Amino acid sequence: MNRLKAVAVLLFVLILSCFSTAQDFYLHDGDRVVFYGDSITEQKLYTNFIEAYVRTRFPSLKIEFWNAGVGGDTVKGGWAGPIDLRLKRDVLSYKPTVITIMLGMNDGQYRALEPKILEDYTTGYKSIVQTLKRELPGVRITALEPSPFDDVTRSPQFTQGYNATMLRFAQFVREYGKEQGLTLSDLNAPVVAEMRKARAWNAEAAKFIIPDRVHPGAAGHWVMALAVLKSWNAPAVVTEVMIDADSAKATKMVNTDVTELQKTATGIAWTQLDKAFPLDINTDDISAEMANRFADIVKELNQQPLRITGLSAGTYELRIDGKPLGKFDAKQLANGLNLALLDTPMRGQAGTLSWRVISEHNDTHSQRLRVLVHGNGSAESTQAAAYLENVENDAKNSAREVLQLKPHKFEIVKL
């Protein structure tokens, strides 16, 4: 009896831990997030991946995102304007409650680090943080330690290698961030580790993680997104369900509701209403496959376990809304399936959001920024910017429409 009680308590604690993790997530309802940086941010990859995760994992939260990355930018600004103008127009105007900052790749000037280069970077970075804190009281800043220059899959261009400069910048960001109470996320070490593992696996394929040594491909950006999300206490579990087929009872439900559970002539059936969606990570794609192989993004971000115990021996088919999703034996079902890896209707909804709606509103936002910069305040540019803002807002509204929670009919059918 004592042992049974201990098991029950353990299960209860595990369930509570899942909920507490979700409640402790860094972003909250009503947050307004700006991703600030240079061309690596402007690629709209790690930022899109983060937004896709947040919108699918917490579809009930109303959170807005803007990408304020501009190619060539430094802590002093760049072609889109000096830093004061950049912050006023591209950050402060959106009244964000959360800002991420990643700068450094251009600040190092692509040569060996000199004292003046480090001084300019530290002085400029401090000024950015202090301006944001002064103009946006209570803002939460996530300081991103600069992503790496690839000195792993190719030989360094000088003795120390340029990534040594990024690491020195990262050291400053880490120390200053702790002093200022900022949230910290290391975007360098995880990508370097990914490249080293990939090089041992396939030296040529490893080069695609950062194809031009500066701008990561999707494989690198997935790892960067993972690093940020982990610093934000992102829960790995989408939903979790455990069902005892023999008694027709749901023994565990996390972030979902199971109703109408019943035995059928050929197995078991139920209705399930999830409170979150899985990420649509296509691990058949080489970039996502590499990120998953060397950083395990599925394990860290995309767990949707379904376990069915109490089935008689044999082969069963899983169907959702009448659609066959695979054949599994009783032992596989008892051990558990990760629904996030299957072609479920829930994953289909998430895919529509991730690769159409999010990309549309972020691409439109980038176009609007260019119109504002190059238009020099002309009536035509002001009108065009207003039009693009409406297009962007329409895309954001579409995101909410796409992620309407729907009940789905599950069946486990013996073949």
C-alpha positions as CSV (number, residue, x, y, z in Angstrom):
1,M,0.0,0.0,0.0
2,N,2.8,2.4,0.9
3,R,4.5,1.7,-2.4
4,L,1.2,2.4,-4.3
5,K,0.9,5.7,-2.5
6,A,4.4,6.6,-3.3
7,V,3.8,5.9,-7.0
8,A,0.6,7.9,-6.9
9,V,2.3,10.9,-5.2
10,L,5.1,10.7,-7.8
11,L,2.6,10.8,-10.7
12,F,0.9,13.7,-9.1
13,V,4.1,15.6,-8.7
14,L,5.1,14.9,-12.3
15,I,1.7,16.3,-13.5
16,L,2.1,19.4,-11.3
17,S,5.6,19.9,-12.6
18,C,4.3,20.0,-16.2
19,F,1.7,22.7,-15.2
20,S,4.2,24.8,-13.2
21,T,6.6,24.8,-16.0
22,A,4.0,26.2,-18.4
23,Q,3.0,28.8,-15.8
24,D,6.7,29.8,-15.4
25,F,7.2,30.5,-19.1
26,Y,8.9,33.8,-19.6
27,L,6.2,35.4,-21.9
28,H,2.8,36.4,-20.5
29,D,-0.6,37.3,-21.9
30,G,-0.4,40.8,-23.5
31,D,3.3,40.8,-24.0
32,R,4.8,42.7,-27.0
33,V,8.1,41.2,-28.2
34,V,10.7,42.9,-30.4
35,F,13.7,41.0,-31.7
36,Y,16.5,43.5,-32.2
37,G,19.7,42.8,-34.0
38,D,21.7,42.7,-37.3
39,S,21.3,40.6,-40.4
40,I,21.3,37.3,-38.5
41,T,18.1,38.5,-36.8
42,E,16.9,40.0,-40.1
43,Q,17.1,36.4,-41.6
44,K,13.8,35.9,-39.7
45,L,14.6,32.3,-38.9
46,Y,15.4,31.9,-35.2
47,T,12.8,34.6,-34.5
48,N,10.1,32.8,-36.7
49,F,10.9,29.5,-34.9
50,I,10.5,31.2,-31.5
51,E,7.2,32.8,-32.5
52,A,5.9,29.6,-34.0
53,Y,6.7,27.8,-30.7
54,V,5.0,30.5,-28.6
55,R,1.9,30.7,-30.7
56,T,1.4,26.9,-31.0
57,R,2.3,26.1,-27.4
58,F,0.2,28.9,-25.9
59,P,-2.5,29.6,-28.4
60,S,-4.7,31.3,-25.8
61,L,-2.1,34.0,-25.0
62,K,-2.3,37.3,-26.9
63,I,1.3,38.1,-27.7
64,E,2.6,40.2,-30.6
65,F,6.0,39.9,-32.3
66,W,8.1,42.3,-34.4
67,N,11.5,41.6,-36.0
68,A,13.8,44.7,-35.9
69,G,16.9,43.1,-37.5
70,V,18.8,45.1,-40.0
71,G,21.8,43.9,-42.0
72,G,25.1,45.4,-41.2
73,D,23.9,46.9,-37.9
74,T,26.3,47.5,-34.9
75,V,25.7,48.9,-31.4
76,K,26.0,52.4,-33.1
77,G,23.3,51.6,-35.8
78,G,23.9,51.2,-39.5
79,W,22.4,52.0,-42.9
80,A,18.9,52.1,-41.5
81,G,19.9,55.0,-39.2
82,P,22.0,55.7,-36.1
83,I,21.2,53.9,-32.9
84,D,19.0,56.6,-31.4
85,L,16.8,56.6,-34.5
86,R,16.8,52.8,-34.8
87,L,15.6,52.4,-31.2
88,K,13.0,55.2,-31.5
89,R,11.5,54.1,-34.8
90,D,12.0,50.3,-34.8
91,V,11.7,49.4,-31.1
92,L,10.3,52.1,-28.8
93,S,7.4,52.9,-31.2
94,Y,5.9,49.4,-30.5
95,K,6.0,49.8,-26.8
96,P,7.4,46.3,-26.2
97,T,7.4,44.6,-22.9
98,V,10.1,42.1,-24.0
99,I,13.2,42.8,-26.1
100,T,15.9,40.5,-27.3
101,I,19.2,42.0,-28.3
102,M,21.9,40.3,-30.5
103,L,24.7,42.4,-31.8
104,G,28.4,41.9,-32.3
105,M,29.1,40.2,-35.6
106,N,29.7,43.5,-37.4
107,D,31.1,45.3,-34.3
108,G,34.2,43.1,-34.4
109,Q,35.1,44.3,-37.9
110,Y,36.1,40.8,-39.0
111,R,39.6,41.1,-37.7
112,A,41.6,40.3,-34.5
113,L,40.2,42.0,-31.5
114,E,41.7,45.4,-30.5
115,P,41.1,47.3,-27.3
116,K,39.2,50.1,-29.1
117,I,36.9,47.6,-30.8
118,L,36.0,46.1,-27.5
119,E,35.5,49.5,-25.9
120,D,33.2,50.7,-28.6
121,Y,31.1,47.5,-28.3
122,T,30.8,47.6,-24.6
123,T,30.0,51.4,-24.5
124,G,27.4,51.1,-27.2
125,Y,25.8,48.0,-25.8
126,K,25.5,49.6,-22.4
127,S,23.9,52.7,-23.9
128,I,21.3,50.6,-25.7
129,V,20.3,48.8,-22.5
130,Q,20.1,52.0,-20.5
131,T,18.0,53.7,-23.2
132,L,15.6,50.8,-23.2
133,K,15.3,50.7,-19.5
134,R,14.8,54.5,-19.2
135,E,12.2,54.7,-22.0
136,L,10.4,51.5,-21.2
137,P,10.1,51.1,-17.4
138,G,9.8,47.5,-16.4
139,V,10.8,46.1,-19.9
140,R,12.3,42.6,-19.8
141,I,15.4,42.3,-21.8
142,T,16.9,39.0,-23.0
143,A,20.6,39.5,-23.9
144,L,21.7,37.1,-26.6
145,E,25.4,36.2,-26.6
146,P,26.4,36.6,-30.2
147,S,26.1,33.6,-32.6
148,P,29.4,32.2,-33.8
149,F,31.6,32.9,-36.8
150,D,32.4,29.5,-38.2
151,D,36.0,28.7,-37.3
152,V,35.0,25.0,-36.9
153,T,34.3,23.6,-40.3
154,R,36.8,25.9,-42.0
155,S,40.3,27.1,-40.9
156,P,40.5,30.4,-39.0
157,Q,41.5,33.4,-41.0
158,F,44.0,34.5,-38.4
159,T,45.6,33.1,-35.3
160,Q,42.9,33.5,-32.8
161,G,40.0,33.1,-35.2
162,Y,37.2,35.6,-35.5
163,N,34.9,33.6,-33.2
164,A,37.3,34.5,-30.4
165,T,36.1,38.0,-30.8
166,M,32.5,36.9,-30.5
167,L,33.3,34.9,-27.4
168,R,34.9,38.0,-25.8
169,F,31.8,40.0,-26.7
170,A,29.7,37.2,-25.2
171,Q,31.8,37.4,-22.0
172,F,31.0,41.1,-21.7
173,V,27.3,40.5,-22.4
174,R,27.1,37.8,-19.8
175,E,28.8,39.8,-17.1
176,Y,26.9,43.1,-17.9
177,G,23.6,41.1,-18.2
178,K,24.0,39.7,-14.8
179,E,24.8,43.1,-13.3
180,Q,21.7,44.6,-15.0
181,G,19.4,41.7,-14.2
182,L,18.9,40.7,-17.8
183,T,17.8,37.3,-19.0
184,L,20.8,35.6,-20.7
185,S,20.9,33.2,-23.6
186,D,24.1,31.8,-25.1
187,L,23.7,31.5,-28.9
188,N,27.4,30.7,-29.5
189,A,28.3,27.5,-27.6
190,P,25.3,25.4,-28.7
191,V,25.9,26.2,-32.4
192,V,29.6,25.5,-32.1
193,A,28.8,22.2,-30.4
194,E,26.4,21.4,-33.2
195,M,29.1,22.1,-35.9
196,R,31.6,20.0,-34.1
197,K,29.3,17.0,-33.9
198,A,28.2,17.5,-37.5
199,R,31.8,17.7,-38.7
200,A,32.5,14.3,-37.1
201,W,29.4,12.9,-38.9
202,N,29.9,14.6,-42.3
203,A,32.5,17.3,-42.8
204,E,30.9,18.8,-45.9
205,A,27.3,18.7,-44.5
206,A,28.5,20.5,-41.4
207,K,29.4,23.6,-43.5
208,F,25.7,24.1,-44.2
209,I,25.1,25.0,-40.6
210,I,26.7,28.4,-41.3
211,P,27.1,28.4,-45.1
212,D,29.0,31.7,-45.3
213,R,30.6,31.5,-41.9
214,V,28.4,34.4,-40.6
215,H,24.7,33.7,-41.3
216,P,23.4,30.4,-40.0
217,G,21.2,28.2,-42.1
218,A,18.0,26.7,-40.7
219,A,20.0,24.0,-38.8
220,G,21.9,26.7,-36.9
221,H,18.8,28.9,-36.3
222,W,16.8,26.0,-34.8
223,V,19.6,25.5,-32.2
224,M,19.6,29.3,-31.6
225,A,15.8,29.3,-31.1
226,L,16.1,26.3,-28.7
227,A,18.7,28.2,-26.7
228,V,16.5,31.3,-26.3
229,L,13.4,29.2,-25.5
230,K,15.3,27.2,-22.9
231,S,16.3,30.5,-21.2
232,W,12.6,31.4,-21.2
233,N,11.7,28.1,-19.4
234,A,9.9,26.7,-22.4
235,P,8.1,23.4,-21.6
236,A,8.9,20.4,-23.8
237,V,5.4,18.8,-23.5
238,V,2.6,19.8,-25.9
239,T,0.1,17.4,-24.5
240,E,0.3,14.0,-22.8
241,V,-2.3,11.3,-22.6
242,M,-2.2,7.8,-21.0
243,I,-5.2,5.5,-21.4
244,D,-5.9,2.1,-20.0
245,A,-7.8,0.3,-22.7
246,D,-8.8,-2.6,-20.5
247,S,-10.8,-0.3,-18.1
248,A,-11.5,2.4,-20.7
249,K,-10.1,5.1,-18.4
250,A,-7.7,8.0,-19.0
251,T,-5.0,7.6,-16.3
252,K,-3.1,10.8,-17.3
253,M,-4.1,14.0,-19.1
254,V,-1.7,17.0,-19.4
255,N,-2.8,20.1,-21.3
256,T,-5.7,18.3,-22.9
257,D,-9.2,16.9,-22.1
258,V,-10.2,13.4,-23.0
259,T,-14.0,12.7,-23.2
260,E,-16.3,10.1,-24.6
261,L,-13.8,7.3,-24.0
262,Q,-15.2,3.9,-24.7
263,K,-14.3,0.4,-25.9
264,T,-15.3,-0.5,-29.4
265,A,-15.7,-3.8,-31.2
266,T,-12.2,-3.4,-32.7
267,G,-10.4,-1.4,-30.0
268,I,-11.0,1.9,-28.2
269,A,-12.1,5.4,-29.2
270,W,-12.3,8.8,-27.5
271,T,-12.6,12.6,-28.2
272,Q,-9.7,14.8,-27.4
273,L,-9.5,18.6,-27.1
274,D,-5.9,19.8,-26.9
275,K,-4.9,23.1,-25.4
276,A,-1.8,23.4,-27.5
277,F,-0.4,22.4,-30.9
278,P,2.8,20.7,-31.8
279,L,5.6,22.4,-33.7
280,D,5.6,21.4,-37.4
281,I,9.2,20.3,-37.5
282,N,9.9,18.3,-40.6
283,T,12.8,16.0,-39.6
284,D,12.9,14.7,-43.2
285,D,14.3,18.2,-44.1
286,I,18.1,18.0,-43.8
287,S,18.4,21.2,-41.8
288,A,15.8,20.2,-39.2
289,E,17.2,16.6,-39.2
290,M,20.7,17.9,-38.4
291,A,19.4,20.2,-35.7
292,N,17.5,17.3,-34.2
293,R,20.4,14.9,-34.5
294,F,22.9,17.2,-32.8
295,A,20.7,19.2,-30.5
296,D,17.6,17.0,-30.0
297,I,15.1,19.8,-30.7
298,V,12.2,17.3,-30.7
299,K,13.1,16.1,-27.2
300,E,13.5,19.6,-25.9
301,L,10.6,21.3,-27.5
302,N,8.1,18.9,-29.2
303,Q,6.9,16.1,-27.0
304,Q,3.3,14.9,-27.4
305,P,3.2,11.4,-25.9
306,L,0.3,9.1,-26.3
307,R,0.4,5.8,-24.3
308,I,-2.2,3.1,-24.6
309,T,-1.9,0.2,-22.1
310,G,-4.1,-2.9,-21.6
311,L,-4.4,-3.8,-25.2
312,S,-4.3,-7.5,-26.3
313,A,-1.4,-8.6,-28.5
314,G,-1.7,-7.6,-32.1
315,T,-1.3,-4.8,-34.7
316,Y,-3.4,-1.6,-34.4
317,E,-4.1,1.4,-36.5
318,L,-4.2,4.9,-35.0
319,R,-6.8,7.1,-36.7
320,I,-7.6,10.7,-36.0
321,D,-10.8,12.1,-37.5
322,G,-10.9,9.0,-39.6
323,K,-7.5,9.5,-41.1
324,P,-5.0,6.5,-40.7
325,L,-1.7,7.7,-39.1
326,G,0.2,4.5,-38.8
327,K,0.2,0.9,-37.7
328,F,1.6,-0.1,-34.3
329,D,1.7,-3.2,-32.2
330,A,0.4,-3.3,-28.6
331,K,3.9,-3.0,-27.2
332,Q,4.7,0.2,-29.2
333,L,1.4,1.8,-28.1
334,A,2.2,0.9,-24.4
335,N,5.6,2.4,-24.7
336,G,4.2,5.5,-26.2
337,L,4.0,7.4,-29.5
338,N,5.1,11.0,-30.1
339,L,2.1,12.4,-31.9
340,A,4.2,15.5,-32.8
341,L,6.1,13.4,-35.3
342,L,3.0,12.1,-37.1
343,D,0.9,13.8,-39.8
344,T,-1.9,14.7,-37.4
345,P,-4.6,17.4,-38.1
346,M,-3.1,19.4,-35.1
347,R,0.3,19.4,-36.8
348,G,-1.4,20.5,-40.0
349,Q,-2.8,23.5,-38.3
350,A,0.5,24.4,-36.8
351,G,2.2,24.1,-40.2
352,T,-0.2,26.6,-41.8
353,L,0.7,29.0,-39.1
354,S,4.4,28.5,-39.1
355,W,5.3,28.5,-42.7
356,R,2.6,30.9,-44.1
357,V,1.1,33.3,-41.6
358,I,4.2,34.0,-39.5
359,S,6.4,34.4,-42.5
360,E,3.9,36.7,-44.2
361,H,3.6,39.2,-41.3
362,N,7.4,39.3,-40.6
363,D,8.3,39.7,-44.3
364,T,5.8,42.5,-44.6
365,H,7.2,44.2,-41.5
366,S,10.7,44.1,-43.1
367,Q,9.3,45.7,-46.3
368,R,7.6,48.4,-44.3
369,L,10.9,49.2,-42.5
370,R,12.6,49.7,-45.9
371,V,9.9,51.9,-47.1
372,L,10.2,54.1,-44.0
373,V,14.0,54.2,-44.3
374,H,14.2,55.0,-48.1
375,G,11.1,57.1,-48.3
376,N,12.6,60.0,-46.3
377,G,9.1,60.9,-45.0
378,S,7.5,61.5,-48.4
379,A,3.7,61.3,-48.7
380,E,4.0,58.3,-51.0
381,S,6.3,56.4,-48.5
382,T,4.0,57.2,-45.6
383,Q,1.0,55.9,-47.5
384,A,2.8,52.7,-48.6
385,A,4.0,52.1,-45.0
386,A,0.4,52.4,-43.7
387,Y,-0.8,49.9,-46.3
388,L,1.9,47.4,-45.4
389,E,1.1,47.8,-41.7
390,N,-2.5,46.9,-42.5
391,V,-1.3,43.8,-44.4
392,E,0.9,42.8,-41.4
393,N,-2.0,43.2,-39.0
394,D,-4.2,41.1,-41.2
395,A,-1.6,38.4,-41.1
396,K,-1.5,38.5,-37.3
397,N,-5.3,38.2,-37.2
398,S,-5.0,35.2,-39.5
399,A,-2.6,33.6,-37.0
400,R,-5.3,33.7,-34.3
401,E,-7.9,32.3,-36.7
402,V,-5.6,29.4,-37.8
403,L,-5.1,28.3,-34.2
404,Q,-8.7,27.7,-33.2
405,L,-8.7,24.8,-30.8
406,K,-10.8,21.9,-32.2
407,P,-11.9,18.5,-30.7
408,H,-10.6,15.5,-32.6
409,K,-11.9,11.9,-32.7
410,F,-9.2,9.3,-31.9
411,E,-9.5,5.6,-32.6
412,I,-7.3,2.7,-31.9
413,V,-8.4,-0.1,-34.3
414,K,-7.2,-3.7,-34.2
415,L,-6.3,-5.0,-37.7
